[in-house]
């Protein structure tokens, strides 16, 4: 794979660099490509099945489905029950994942936690389990490759930003680039939850700075201020995802004033279903 390019945009009178990981691939792009990097280098005949779990708006779900399709691996994805509306939608990450031959299994709410915990039991050596959001130690190598690309750019920027679900990308990027400051913000849960998720993988380094949102946002819910930020970003020339990016950009614009390179997380394929949810709430550009 060739290095993803770097763009420069102006936003609210400030300049930002953007590492265009969204351009790597239509489905296997952004931080999900980086997290799955090691598995993508794995010979196809080494595995025959991938198992994962989480939400059905997930960018990771779609990326794993695309990887498995290319590798010829079976992909089974577990989630809590979904709505009849989503099941019938012909757009968004869930729809595209099914097109890529993902097998989806719904688990009742009261059984979900114990069922997910049981997935690790009796895994055979040709089945690999990817935790929700791609939060696995194997993600570290892909972030090391990203770090090498950033160093090779030789830009005079020493602060990076990337939004967090589980915090895997921000954590491993900070470990790989100790000479840089890495900013992130929690987009799923709060700061306490984010620190717990990252600490389960590694001690959080000092160069990783968590920006706390000024108000509580519920993941994947429509917010007018997120739509307004998305409009500014589109006007600046780049489309970002509506699940994670607006929260990170909002934190950067409100709390930071230094020069920053934003690591594009990809995930823009999910925007079509998110924009439909915004429209249902009477919110649109």
N, C-alpha and C positions, 0 to 999 in steps of 0.2 A: 504494500500500500504506500502511496506517496503521501507526504505530509499534507495536512489540511492547511489551506491558506489563512492569512490574517487580513481582516478588513479593518477600516477605521470609520467610525461614525460620530456624528455630533448629536448630542442630546441635552436639552435644557442649557445650551451655551457651553457645554463641556465636551471634550473629545474622549472617546474610548476606543481601545483596540478590541477586536473580537476574534478569537480563535475559532475558525469556521468548521468545527467538527460536524456540523449539520450537513456538510457537503460530502461527507465520506460515502454515504449510501442512503437510498430512500428510506429503508426501514432499519438497517443496522448502522446507525449513525450516533454521533454525540457521545455522551459518557457511557452509553450502553455498549457501543463498539469497544471502548477502552476496557470496560469491565469484562467483556466476553473475549478479549484479545487472546488469552491463553487457550481457551476452548476452540477458538477459530484456527489456531495453529495445530490443534490436536488432529492426528490422522482420523479420517472418517471411520475406519474399521476398528478404532480403539473403543468406541462406544456405540450403543444402539438406541439409547433412550435418555432423554433429559426430563427431569421433573422439576416443577417450580410451583409457586403459589402467590396469591396476593389479590390486588384489585383488578377489575377488568377494564379500567381506563389506562392501565399500566403501559408505559413506554418500554419497560424491560420485557414484558410479556411479548410484545410485538417483535422486538429485536431477537429474542430467543426463538420465536417461531420462524423468523427469517433465517437464522443460523441453522436451525434444525432442518429446514427445507433444503438448504444448500448442502448440508452434510448427509442427508438421507437418514436422519435420526428421528425416532418417534418423540413427540413432545406432548406431555400430559401436564395440564395446568389446573390447579385446584383454587376455587374461590368460594366465598359465601354466596348464597343464592342471589341471582340478578333479577332485575325487573323484566316483565313481559315486553316493555318498550325497548329496552336495550337488546333483548334477544332477537327482536324483529328489525333492528336498525340495519341499514345497508351502508353504513359509514363508520369511521372511527377505528381505534386500535383493536377492539374486540372483533369487529367484522373482518378486518384485514388478517388478523391472526387465524381466524377460522378458515379464511381463504388459503392460508399457508399450511393448512392441515393440522393445526393445533387441536388436540382433544381436550375439551373442557369438562370438568367434573365439578358440580356444585355440592357443597357440604353445608348442612344445616348449621345455623348460628351456634346452637348450644353444643355442637360436636366439633366445631371447627378447630379450636385451640388444641384439643387432645389429638385430633386427627393429624394436624400439621406436625405436632411433636413426634408422632409415630412414624413419619415418613423416613426418618433416618434408620429405622430398624430394618435389618435384613436387606439392605441395598446390595445388589450384586455388583461385580467389578466392571460391568458394562453399562451401568446406570449412574448418572450423575445428578445430584440434587443442587439446584441453585436457589439460595434463600431469596426471600422477597426483595425486589429491587436490585438483585445482583450483588448482594452484600456477602461476598465470599473472599477469602484470602487470595484466590487465583486472580482476582481483579487487579492485584498490585502490579503485575508485570505490564499490563496495558497502560497504567498511569505512569509507570517509569518511562515507557516509550513516549508518551505525551510530554513528559518533563524534558526529555532529550530534544524534542521538537521545539519546545519553548526556548530552551537555552540556545539552540542553533539559530533562532530568529535574530538574536543579538539586538533586540529592541531595548531601549533604555527605559524599561518598565520593570519594577520589582514588586508589584502588587497584582494579584490575580483574584478573580471572583468566580464562584460556581455555586449554584443553589444546592440544597441538600434535602433528600428524603431520608435515607439511612445514614448519609454522610460519608459513604464509602469513597466516592470520588474526591471530595475535599480532603479527607484524611490521608489517603495514599498519595495524593498530589503534594500535600504539605510535607510528607515524609520524604518524597523524592526530590523536593526543591527546598531544602532548608534555608537557602539564601533568599527566598522569596517570602512575602507575606501573603497568606491565602485567606480571603474573606469568604464566608458562607453565611447562610441564614436558614433556619428550619422552615420547611414548607409542609411537612407532615408532622403533626405534634408540636411540642414546644422545645425550648433549649434543653431542658432536663432530659427529655426523650432522645434528642439528637445526641447528646453526650453519652447516654447509655448505649446507644447503637454503635457509636464510634469506639467507645472504650471496650466493647466486646471483641473488637478486632485488633486494637493496639492502643497504647497510651497516647493520648492526644498531645501532639507537639506544641511548643510555645508559639510557633509561627502560624498556627491556625487560629483565626479570629472569628468568633461567632457573633454576628450582628443580630440582636433580638428585635423582632418586628415591633413596631409601635402599637399595634393592636393585634388581637387574636384573629387569625384567618383559618377557616375550616377548609381542609384540603379538597380541591376539585369543585368548590362552590363558586358560583359567579359573583364577582364584585365589580362594581362600576369603576373603581380606581384602577383595577387590573386591566380592564378594557381600555381605559384612557392611556395607560402606559404602553399597552400593546399598539395602540394607534400611533403614538410617538415613535416607537421602534420601527413600525412599518414605514412611516414617513421618512425615517432615517435611512431606510433601504434594506433592512433585514427582518425576516420573520422569525420570531422566537415562539417557544411553546407557551400555552396559556396556563399550564399546571404549575410550573416551577418558576419560570423566568420573571414574571411580573413582581413576585415577592422579593426576589433578589435585586432586581433593578430599583424597586422602590426603596429598599434599604440602602443601596449605594447612593442614590440621589439625595436621600434625606440625611444620611449619617456620615458620608465620606466625601472628601474633596480632592483626593490625590489621583494621579494618573493610574488607570487600571486596565488590565486585559481581562475581558470576560470570556470564560470558556463556554462556548455554545454547547448546550446539553442535547441538541437535537430534539426529537419528540414532536416535531411540527405536524406529523400525520394525525395526531390526536386533536388538532385544532378544529377540524370539521365537526366533530361531535360536541366539543366544548362550545363552539360558536352557536350550535343549535340549542344548547342549554341556555346560553345567554339570551338568545332570541326568545325562548319560551318565557324568560323572566322580564321581557320587554326591554332588554339592554342590547344595543347594537351600535356599530360605528356611525 
